[in-house]
Amino acid sequence: MTRKRILSGIQPSGTLHLGNYFGAIKQHIELQEEGEGLYFIADYHAMTSIQDGKEINRLSFDVAADYLALGLDPKKATLFRQTQVPQVTELSWVLGCVTGKGLLDRATSYKDKVDRGLSASVGLYTYPVLMAADILIYRSHVVPVGADQTQHLEMARDMAQKFNSTYKTDLFPIPEPRFNKFAKVPGTRKDPDGGFQKMSKSYGNAIEIFLEGKALKERVMGIQTDSTPVADPKNPETCIVYQLYKLFATDAEVREMGERYRKGGFGYGDAKKALLAKIETSLAAMRGRRKQLAQDRDTVLGVLEEGAAKARRLAGETMEQVRRLSAYGA
């Protein structure tokens, strides 16, 4: 029986933060025990916002080192850079030839990113086609996604079905989403309407995974809270500090802190200190491993090269069949 193939990617568009970890990376690492994991650094996608090759190379290395430090095992999962697999852009063109423009016109992510100031490039517009190629070229069965990528996965499913229908084949499995219970990690500030804002580097509300010392303390102690006096009862469910604490603490610890909030006499400063201590202890071993990897580039680059070789082999097998089915491979 073929093992379930799990595929996901992450853009090297900035230093990874707790939202990236709990929203994606932690799940990726856990899933390497459940099937054949393929995780790629989406450096083609990063080109929609970064046109500096040296910067993309630096960020891509950092993402790879972060994954390894956080627990990805190259013996169990495959880690590689998207640009190391040229077949993905070839498949992207083939998929584009069977995909209606109307499907891309309905992509809300494109509109949102343009509204936020990103250049309205063809690359950004056709992002969903490349993402579909990323998924389908490895004939993936499961794709861990956040809520913001749900529409793109639905589009990839549509493209798989359209290709299969057009060429009368069952080459591409229809990929299924896998959602994470921590899909939305709150940032350090709330939205203007008082709701939780997703942690994002672009929003300036992130806590980097490997931030430490004074910088980490300042970031945690600077988390936005309201002006409720220490003595008064508080609602933990509306507090960012409590929501972040829940990511690290045991169920019993979460219940205890919630009770202290509701009872009163427990200040936000105390909650922030408890959160800071949890971050420090939970990530200490990973932080040490990350420092070692920063000084051992050969190990990190070797993992990427080995992963890319496997990914190219799988992609090559798929493209042989795509060419044979389509006109240009006849």
GIWOQUI-V154439 format. One record per residue. PSI is psi in degrees with one decimal (999 if undefined). OMEGA is omega in whole degrees, -180 to 180 (999 if undefined). NEAR is the number of other ideal C-beta (glycine too) atoms within 10 Angstrom. Layout:
psi=PSI omega=OMEGA near=NEAR
psi=PSI omega=OMEGA near=NEAR
This chain:
psi=131.7 omega=-180 near=3
psi=134.4 omega=178 near=9
psi=147.0 omega=176 near=10
psi=127.8 omega=-178 near=14
psi=124.1 omega=-176 near=19
psi=128.2 omega=-174 near=24
psi=132.0 omega=172 near=24
psi=163.2 omega=-180 near=24
psi=164.8 omega=178 near=24
psi=136.4 omega=-178 near=20
psi=138.4 omega=174 near=21
psi=64.4 omega=-175 near=26
psi=5.3 omega=179 near=19
psi=175.9 omega=179 near=18
psi=131.4 omega=-178 near=16
psi=144.1 omega=-176 near=24
psi=-179.1 omega=-176 near=22
psi=-28.8 omega=176 near=25
psi=-41.3 omega=176 near=26
psi=-40.5 omega=-176 near=25
psi=-56.2 omega=-177 near=25
psi=-26.6 omega=-179 near=22
psi=-18.9 omega=-176 near=23
psi=-60.3 omega=-168 near=23
psi=-42.5 omega=-179 near=24
psi=-42.2 omega=178 near=17
psi=-41.0 omega=179 near=21
psi=-45.4 omega=-177 near=25
psi=-39.3 omega=178 near=19
psi=-36.0 omega=-177 near=13
psi=-14.8 omega=179 near=20
psi=-13.8 omega=176 near=19
psi=-12.7 omega=-173 near=10
psi=-17.5 omega=-177 near=12
psi=-165.8 omega=-180 near=18
psi=103.2 omega=-176 near=20
psi=131.2 omega=174 near=25
psi=113.9 omega=-177 near=24
psi=123.6 omega=-176 near=25
psi=151.6 omega=175 near=27
psi=114.4 omega=-168 near=27
psi=69.9 omega=-176 near=23
psi=-23.3 omega=170 near=22
psi=-46.5 omega=-180 near=24
psi=-35.3 omega=-179 near=22
psi=-23.2 omega=-179 near=23
psi=-14.0 omega=176 near=17
psi=-17.4 omega=-180 near=22
psi=-16.3 omega=-179 near=17
psi=119.3 omega=178 near=16
psi=45.0 omega=180 near=11
psi=104.8 omega=-175 near=11
psi=-40.8 omega=-180 near=10
psi=-38.4 omega=180 near=7
psi=-41.7 omega=178 near=13
psi=-39.8 omega=178 near=21
psi=-43.6 omega=-180 near=14
psi=-47.5 omega=-179 near=12
psi=-35.0 omega=179 near=21
psi=-41.8 omega=176 near=22
psi=-44.0 omega=-179 near=19
psi=-41.1 omega=179 near=20
psi=-44.1 omega=180 near=29
psi=-45.7 omega=179 near=25
psi=-38.7 omega=179 near=24
psi=-47.1 omega=179 near=24
psi=-45.6 omega=-179 near=23
psi=-40.0 omega=180 near=22
psi=-32.6 omega=-177 near=22
psi=-5.3 omega=172 near=20
psi=1.9 omega=177 near=16
psi=131.2 omega=-178 near=20
psi=111.6 omega=-179 near=12
psi=-16.2 omega=177 near=16
psi=-17.2 omega=-178 near=5
psi=-26.5 omega=-177 near=13
psi=156.5 omega=-178 near=21
psi=124.6 omega=-179 near=23
psi=130.3 omega=-177 near=25
psi=166.8 omega=175 near=23
psi=137.8 omega=180 near=24
psi=-41.1 omega=-177 near=24
psi=-10.0 omega=177 near=19
psi=0.6 omega=-180 near=18
psi=84.5 omega=-174 near=27
psi=-20.8 omega=-180 near=12
psi=-22.8 omega=-177 near=19
psi=-34.8 omega=179 near=25
psi=-29.6 omega=175 near=14
psi=-45.9 omega=179 near=16
psi=-34.6 omega=179 near=24
psi=-40.7 omega=179 near=22
psi=-43.4 omega=-179 near=12
psi=-44.1 omega=179 near=22
psi=-38.4 omega=178 near=24
psi=-27.9 omega=-178 near=16
psi=-11.5 omega=176 near=12
psi=9.0 omega=-177 near=15
psi=129.0 omega=179 near=20
psi=143.3 omega=179 near=11
psi=-31.7 omega=-180 near=9
psi=-32.9 omega=179 near=7
psi=-43.8 omega=180 near=15
psi=-32.9 omega=179 near=16
psi=-26.0 omega=-178 near=10
psi=0.3 omega=-178 near=13
psi=113.2 omega=-178 near=18
psi=-29.5 omega=-178 near=10
psi=-40.0 omega=179 near=15
psi=-47.3 omega=-179 near=21
psi=-41.7 omega=-180 near=12
psi=-43.3 omega=-178 near=11
psi=-38.2 omega=176 near=18
psi=-40.5 omega=178 near=14
psi=-30.3 omega=179 near=8
psi=1.6 omega=174 near=9
psi=-0.6 omega=179 near=8
psi=144.7 omega=-179 near=14
psi=135.2 omega=-180 near=11
psi=65.4 omega=-176 near=10
psi=161.5 omega=175 near=15
psi=-36.8 omega=179 near=8
psi=-42.8 omega=179 near=13
psi=-38.4 omega=-179 near=18
psi=-39.4 omega=-178 near=16
psi=10.8 omega=178 near=19
psi=-44.6 omega=-178 near=22
psi=-29.1 omega=179 near=25
psi=-43.0 omega=178 near=23
psi=-39.0 omega=177 near=23
psi=-39.7 omega=177 near=24
psi=-41.4 omega=178 near=26
psi=-40.3 omega=177 near=27
psi=-43.3 omega=-176 near=26
psi=-46.8 omega=-170 near=29
psi=-28.6 omega=-176 near=27
psi=-24.2 omega=177 near=27
psi=6.6 omega=-178 near=24
psi=55.4 omega=-176 near=19
psi=147.2 omega=179 near=24
psi=-35.2 omega=-175 near=19
psi=136.2 omega=179 near=21
psi=106.2 omega=174 near=22
psi=125.3 omega=-178 near=23
psi=155.4 omega=170 near=24
psi=171.0 omega=-178 near=20
psi=-32.5 omega=-176 near=12
psi=-11.9 omega=179 near=15
psi=3.8 omega=-177 near=20
psi=-45.0 omega=-179 near=13
psi=-40.2 omega=180 near=15
psi=-37.6 omega=178 near=22
psi=-38.9 omega=176 near=20
psi=-37.9 omega=178 near=14
psi=-39.0 omega=177 near=20
psi=-39.2 omega=177 near=27
psi=-41.7 omega=178 near=20
psi=-42.5 omega=-179 near=16
psi=-38.0 omega=177 near=27
psi=-45.4 omega=-180 near=22
psi=-39.8 omega=-179 near=13
psi=-41.4 omega=177 near=16
psi=-49.2 omega=-179 near=23
psi=-41.4 omega=-180 near=17
psi=-44.3 omega=-177 near=10
psi=-43.6 omega=-175 near=12
psi=11.4 omega=175 near=17
psi=60.0 omega=-177 near=7
psi=168.7 omega=171 near=13
psi=31.3 omega=-176 near=8
psi=-46.5 omega=-174 near=15
psi=120.7 omega=170 near=26
psi=152.4 omega=177 near=17
psi=108.9 omega=-172 near=13
psi=142.3 omega=179 near=23
psi=142.6 omega=178 near=12
psi=153.2 omega=170 near=15
psi=113.7 omega=-176 near=16
psi=147.3 omega=-178 near=12
psi=137.3 omega=179 near=18
psi=-18.2 omega=177 near=7
psi=38.7 omega=-174 near=17
psi=-31.2 omega=180 near=19
psi=104.0 omega=177 near=18
psi=125.4 omega=-177 near=24
psi=145.7 omega=176 near=24
psi=-175.5 omega=-174 near=25
psi=-5.8 omega=177 near=20
psi=156.7 omega=178 near=16
psi=162.9 omega=172 near=19
psi=160.3 omega=176 near=12
psi=-27.6 omega=180 near=7
psi=1.7 omega=177 near=6
psi=-2.1 omega=179 near=8
psi=170.0 omega=179 near=9
psi=130.1 omega=177 near=16
psi=134.6 omega=180 near=18
psi=136.5 omega=177 near=18
psi=126.8 omega=-177 near=24
psi=137.7 omega=177 near=16
psi=-37.7 omega=-178 near=16
psi=-22.0 omega=178 near=13
psi=-7.9 omega=-179 near=15
psi=30.2 omega=-177 near=9
psi=26.9 omega=-172 near=21
psi=155.8 omega=170 near=23
psi=111.9 omega=-177 near=22
psi=146.1 omega=-175 near=18
psi=-44.4 omega=-174 near=22
psi=19.5 omega=173 near=21
psi=142.4 omega=-178 near=20
psi=174.5 omega=175 near=14
psi=-142.0 omega=-176 near=8
psi=-39.5 omega=-178 near=8
psi=-42.1 omega=178 near=11
psi=-43.9 omega=-180 near=17
psi=-44.0 omega=180 near=16
psi=-38.5 omega=-179 near=10
psi=-43.4 omega=-179 near=18
psi=-45.3 omega=-178 near=23
psi=-15.8 omega=179 near=14
psi=5.2 omega=178 near=12
psi=136.1 omega=-177 near=23
psi=130.4 omega=174 near=15
psi=173.5 omega=179 near=18
psi=-171.7 omega=-174 near=11
psi=19.9 omega=179 near=5
psi=127.9 omega=-180 near=15
psi=154.4 omega=-179 near=9
psi=-42.4 omega=-174 near=12
psi=-22.0 omega=-173 near=9
psi=150.1 omega=173 near=10
psi=153.4 omega=-178 near=13
psi=155.5 omega=177 near=23
psi=108.7 omega=-177 near=12
psi=-29.6 omega=-174 near=20
psi=-16.7 omega=178 near=10
psi=7.1 omega=-175 near=15
psi=127.7 omega=179 near=24
psi=-42.0 omega=-177 near=23
psi=-46.1 omega=179 near=26
psi=-41.7 omega=180 near=24
psi=-39.3 omega=178 near=17
psi=-36.9 omega=178 near=25
psi=-37.9 omega=-179 near=23
psi=-26.5 omega=-179 near=20
psi=-30.0 omega=-174 near=19
psi=-28.9 omega=-169 near=19
psi=160.8 omega=173 near=18
psi=166.1 omega=179 near=9
psi=-41.1 omega=-179 near=8
psi=-41.1 omega=179 near=8
psi=-36.9 omega=178 near=14
psi=-44.3 omega=179 near=16
psi=-42.4 omega=-179 near=11
psi=-45.7 omega=180 near=13
psi=-39.4 omega=178 near=22
psi=-41.2 omega=178 near=18
psi=-38.6 omega=180 near=11
psi=-38.5 omega=175 near=19
psi=-51.2 omega=-173 near=21
psi=-27.7 omega=-178 near=12
psi=-33.2 omega=-175 near=10
psi=164.0 omega=-178 near=14
psi=9.7 omega=-179 near=11
psi=113.5 omega=-175 near=20
psi=162.0 omega=178 near=17
psi=-31.7 omega=177 near=21
psi=-39.2 omega=177 near=12
psi=-41.2 omega=179 near=14
psi=-39.4 omega=179 near=24
psi=-39.2 omega=177 near=20
psi=-39.0 omega=178 near=15
psi=-40.2 omega=178 near=20
psi=-44.5 omega=180 near=25
psi=-45.1 omega=-180 near=18
psi=-39.4 omega=179 near=13
psi=-42.9 omega=179 near=18
psi=-45.5 omega=-178 near=22
psi=-49.6 omega=-175 near=16
psi=-36.6 omega=-176 near=10
psi=-33.5 omega=-174 near=13
psi=3.6 omega=-175 near=21
psi=-50.7 omega=-178 near=11
psi=-41.0 omega=179 near=11
psi=-37.2 omega=179 near=17
psi=-40.6 omega=178 near=15
psi=-41.7 omega=178 near=11
psi=-38.7 omega=-179 near=16
psi=-38.5 omega=178 near=18
psi=-38.4 omega=178 near=14
psi=-43.2 omega=-178 near=12
psi=-31.1 omega=178 near=20
psi=-27.1 omega=180 near=14
psi=1.1 omega=-177 near=7
psi=66.0 omega=-176 near=13
psi=-34.4 omega=-177 near=12
psi=-38.6 omega=179 near=7
psi=-46.8 omega=-179 near=15
psi=-47.4 omega=-179 near=22
psi=-33.2 omega=177 near=13
psi=-40.6 omega=177 near=12
psi=-42.8 omega=180 near=20
psi=-40.8 omega=180 near=22
psi=-43.9 omega=180 near=12
psi=-40.6 omega=179 near=14
psi=-40.8 omega=-179 near=23
psi=-36.9 omega=179 near=20
psi=-43.4 omega=179 near=13
psi=-43.8 omega=-179 near=15
psi=-39.8 omega=179 near=23
psi=-36.7 omega=179 near=17
psi=-46.5 omega=180 near=10
psi=-43.1 omega=180 near=19
psi=-38.4 omega=179 near=22
psi=-39.9 omega=179 near=13
psi=-41.1 omega=179 near=13
psi=-44.2 omega=-176 near=19
psi=-29.5 omega=175 near=19
psi=-41.8 omega=-180 near=12
psi=-37.5 omega=178 near=15
psi=-44.6 omega=180 near=22
psi=-39.5 omega=-179 near=14
psi=-36.1 omega=-179 near=13
psi=-33.0 omega=-174 near=17
psi=169.1 omega=-173 near=15
psi=-39.4 omega=-173 near=8
psi=-7.9 omega=178 near=8
psi=4.7 omega=-177 near=12
psi=999 omega=999 near=7
